[in-house]
Amino acid sequence: MQLVEVTAGYGRIPVLDGVNLELQAGDIYALLGPNGGGKSTTLKVCSRQIGISTGELRVSGQSMEGINPEILSKVGICTIPEGKGIFPNLSVQENLVVMTHTGAELDEIETATFDRFPQLATRRKQLAGTLSGGEQQMLAMSRALGTNPKILLLDELSMGLAPKIVKDLYEIVHQISEEGIGVLVVEQFARTVLGVSNKAGIMINGKIVREGDPNELEEELSAAYLGRREKDRSEQ
């Protein structure tokens, strides 16, 4: 997947300014930076939730211009949105049944889910909304993986979760990448995601200002957060 010189925003409010980004099979690309920099907007461009003003989104070299967001799963892009993206009033098993609309067999989806997340097997009849936060995120990941994606978009996987649970989930993300799935992740737990990613970019004011090896970017990332906090204080 590639973003090529992408500008985008909300109505007349510009957010992204000439973003270039490339995600290959098996990559975990951590897109990091202060709040309000355009990270979640980048994911929304990749999932076609918002349109592109200029530039292009490409998957396997093909432009996604005009592609309906509802059929993105057919070209291999799947999103786990901030807030997990499950049906809380359905059981675990019913959430998995919903995924059969993609053409996958329920037996295959359940086997893949319960092999990867055994604790969900014991809760298959339980309402998803009553699961722990970590279990809900596991279910959301299972539903996404049931589409056999080539690209997984993760928005704030850690939201509301204890650091130990976040670490465990990112170990699973690493396993997913080893299966050849490219993962683009926006995250506030920067150190945790840097530990499993092989690429990282720092986004500030709608631009990726630095891109490279995650270990090399950690110090610059701290400076980026600190610089934004100091700027915010000066404007108060």
C-alpha positions as CSV (number, residue, x, y, z in Angstrom):
1,M,0.0,0.0,0.0
2,Q,1.2,3.5,-0.8
3,L,0.2,7.0,-0.1
4,V,1.6,9.3,-2.8
5,E,1.7,13.1,-2.1
6,V,-1.7,12.9,-0.3
7,T,-3.5,16.0,0.9
8,A,-6.8,15.5,2.6
9,G,-9.0,17.1,5.3
10,Y,-12.5,17.7,6.5
11,G,-14.4,20.1,4.3
12,R,-12.3,23.2,3.9
13,I,-10.1,22.3,6.9
14,P,-6.8,20.8,5.6
15,V,-5.1,18.1,7.7
16,L,-2.7,16.1,5.6
17,D,-0.1,17.9,3.6
18,G,1.7,15.9,0.9
19,V,2.0,12.6,2.8
20,N,4.1,9.8,1.3
21,L,4.0,6.4,3.0
22,E,4.7,2.9,1.9
23,L,3.7,-0.3,3.6
24,Q,4.9,-3.7,2.3
25,A,3.8,-7.2,3.2
26,G,5.0,-8.2,6.6
27,D,5.8,-4.6,7.7
28,I,4.7,-3.1,11.0
29,Y,4.7,0.7,10.4
30,A,4.2,2.8,13.5
31,L,2.8,6.2,12.7
32,L,3.5,8.3,15.8
33,G,3.5,11.9,17.0
34,P,1.5,14.4,19.0
35,N,-2.3,14.5,19.0
36,G,-3.8,16.5,16.2
37,G,-1.0,15.8,13.8
38,G,-3.0,13.8,11.3
39,K,-2.4,10.2,12.3
40,S,-6.0,9.1,12.5
41,T,-6.8,11.1,9.4
42,T,-4.1,9.1,7.6
43,L,-5.9,5.8,8.6
44,K,-9.2,7.2,7.4
45,V,-7.7,8.0,4.0
46,C,-6.3,4.5,3.8
47,S,-9.7,3.1,4.6
48,R,-11.5,5.5,2.3
49,Q,-13.5,7.0,5.1
50,I,-12.5,10.4,3.9
51,G,-11.6,11.4,0.4
52,I,-8.3,12.6,-1.0
53,S,-8.0,16.2,-2.2
54,T,-4.8,15.6,-4.2
55,G,-2.4,12.6,-4.5
56,E,-3.2,8.9,-4.6
57,L,-3.8,5.8,-2.5
58,R,-2.5,2.7,-4.2
59,V,-2.8,-1.0,-3.2
60,S,-0.7,-3.5,-5.1
61,G,0.2,-0.7,-7.5
62,Q,-3.5,0.0,-8.3
63,S,-5.2,3.3,-7.6
64,M,-8.0,3.1,-5.1
65,E,-9.7,6.2,-6.5
66,G,-13.5,5.7,-6.6
67,I,-13.3,2.4,-4.6
68,N,-16.3,2.2,-2.2
69,P,-15.1,1.8,1.4
70,E,-17.5,-1.1,1.9
71,I,-15.6,-3.3,-0.6
72,L,-12.1,-2.4,0.5
73,S,-12.0,-5.8,2.3
74,K,-12.1,-7.4,-1.2
75,V,-8.8,-5.8,-2.0
76,G,-7.3,-6.7,1.3
77,I,-7.6,-3.6,3.6
78,C,-9.2,-4.0,7.0
79,T,-9.5,-1.5,9.8
80,I,-9.8,-2.0,13.6
81,P,-11.0,1.5,14.6
82,E,-10.5,3.3,17.8
83,G,-13.0,1.9,20.2
84,K,-12.6,-1.7,19.0
85,G,-15.3,-2.1,16.4
86,I,-17.3,-5.0,17.8
87,F,-21.1,-5.5,18.2
88,P,-21.5,-5.3,22.0
89,N,-25.0,-6.7,22.1
90,L,-24.1,-9.8,20.1
91,S,-22.3,-12.8,21.6
92,V,-18.7,-13.6,20.7
93,Q,-19.9,-16.3,18.3
94,E,-22.5,-14.0,16.7
95,N,-19.8,-11.4,16.1
96,L,-17.8,-14.1,14.2
97,V,-21.0,-15.1,12.3
98,V,-21.2,-11.6,11.0
99,M,-17.9,-12.1,9.2
100,T,-19.2,-14.8,7.0
101,H,-20.6,-12.2,4.7
102,T,-17.1,-11.9,3.3
103,G,-17.4,-15.5,2.0
104,A,-15.3,-17.2,4.7
105,E,-16.8,-20.3,6.3
106,L,-17.8,-20.0,10.0
107,D,-15.8,-23.1,10.9
108,E,-12.6,-21.5,9.5
109,I,-13.2,-18.2,11.2
110,E,-13.9,-19.9,14.6
111,T,-10.9,-22.2,14.3
112,A,-8.6,-19.3,13.5
113,T,-10.0,-17.2,16.3
114,F,-10.0,-19.8,19.0
115,D,-6.5,-21.1,18.1
116,R,-5.1,-17.5,18.3
117,F,-7.2,-16.4,21.3
118,P,-8.1,-19.6,23.4
119,Q,-9.8,-17.6,26.1
120,L,-12.4,-16.4,23.7
121,A,-13.4,-20.0,23.1
122,T,-14.6,-20.2,26.7
123,R,-16.7,-17.1,26.2
124,R,-18.3,-17.8,22.8
125,K,-21.8,-17.4,24.2
126,Q,-21.0,-14.3,26.2
127,L,-22.1,-10.9,25.1
128,A,-19.2,-9.1,23.6
129,G,-20.0,-5.9,25.5
130,T,-19.4,-7.8,28.8
131,L,-15.9,-9.0,27.9
132,S,-12.8,-7.3,29.4
133,G,-11.3,-4.5,27.3
134,G,-8.4,-6.8,26.2
135,E,-10.8,-9.6,25.2
136,Q,-12.9,-7.1,23.2
137,Q,-9.8,-6.0,21.4
138,M,-8.9,-9.7,20.7
139,L,-12.4,-10.2,19.2
140,A,-12.0,-7.1,17.1
141,M,-8.7,-8.4,15.8
142,S,-10.3,-11.8,15.1
143,R,-13.1,-10.2,13.1
144,A,-10.7,-8.3,11.1
145,L,-8.5,-11.3,10.4
146,G,-11.5,-13.2,9.3
147,T,-11.5,-11.2,6.1
148,N,-8.0,-12.6,5.2
149,P,-6.6,-9.1,4.9
150,K,-3.3,-8.1,3.2
151,I,-3.2,-4.9,5.2
152,L,-4.4,-4.2,8.7
153,L,-5.0,-0.7,10.0
154,L,-4.9,-0.3,13.8
155,D,-6.1,2.9,15.5
156,E,-5.1,3.2,19.2
157,L,-5.0,-0.5,20.0
158,S,-4.0,0.3,23.5
159,M,-6.9,2.6,24.4
160,G,-8.2,2.0,27.9
161,L,-6.0,-1.1,28.4
162,A,-3.4,-1.9,31.0
163,P,0.2,-1.9,29.8
164,K,0.6,-5.6,30.3
165,I,-2.5,-6.3,28.0
166,V,-1.1,-3.8,25.4
167,K,2.2,-5.7,25.4
168,D,0.5,-9.0,24.9
169,L,-1.7,-7.7,22.0
170,Y,1.4,-6.2,20.3
171,E,3.1,-9.6,20.5
172,I,0.1,-10.9,18.6
173,V,0.4,-8.1,16.1
174,H,4.0,-9.2,15.5
175,Q,2.8,-12.7,14.9
176,I,0.3,-11.4,12.4
177,S,3.0,-9.6,10.5
178,E,5.1,-12.7,10.3
179,E,2.2,-14.2,8.3
180,G,2.8,-11.6,5.6
181,I,0.2,-9.1,6.6
182,G,1.2,-5.5,6.5
183,V,0.2,-3.5,9.6
184,L,-0.1,0.3,9.8
185,V,-0.6,1.4,13.4
186,V,-1.4,4.7,15.1
187,E,-0.6,4.5,18.7
188,Q,0.0,6.6,21.9
189,F,2.0,3.8,23.6
190,A,5.0,4.7,21.5
191,R,7.6,2.6,23.2
192,T,5.5,-0.5,23.1
193,V,4.8,-0.3,19.3
194,L,8.3,0.7,18.5
195,G,9.4,-2.6,20.1
196,V,7.6,-4.7,17.5
197,S,7.7,-2.4,14.4
198,N,10.3,-2.4,11.7
199,K,9.4,1.1,10.3
200,A,8.3,4.2,12.0
201,G,7.3,7.7,11.0
202,I,6.8,10.9,13.0
203,M,3.8,12.9,11.9
204,I,3.5,16.6,12.9
205,N,1.0,19.1,11.5
206,G,-0.1,16.8,8.7
207,K,3.4,15.9,7.5
208,I,5.6,12.9,8.1
209,V,8.7,14.9,9.2
210,R,10.9,11.9,9.8
211,E,10.8,8.2,8.8
212,G,13.2,5.4,9.5
213,D,14.4,2.7,11.9
214,P,12.2,2.7,15.1
215,N,15.2,2.6,17.4
216,E,16.7,5.6,15.8
217,L,13.5,7.6,16.0
218,E,12.7,7.1,19.7
219,E,14.7,10.1,20.9
220,E,13.2,12.4,18.1
221,L,9.7,11.2,19.0
222,S,10.2,12.3,22.6
223,A,11.3,15.7,21.4
224,A,8.3,15.9,19.1
225,Y,5.9,15.3,22.0
226,L,7.8,17.6,24.2
227,G,7.8,20.3,21.6
228,R,4.1,20.1,21.1
229,R,3.4,20.3,24.9
230,E,5.6,23.4,25.2
231,K,3.8,25.0,22.2
232,D,0.4,24.3,23.8
233,R,1.5,25.9,27.1
234,S,2.7,29.0,25.3
235,E,-0.7,29.4,23.6
236,Q,-2.7,29.2,26.8
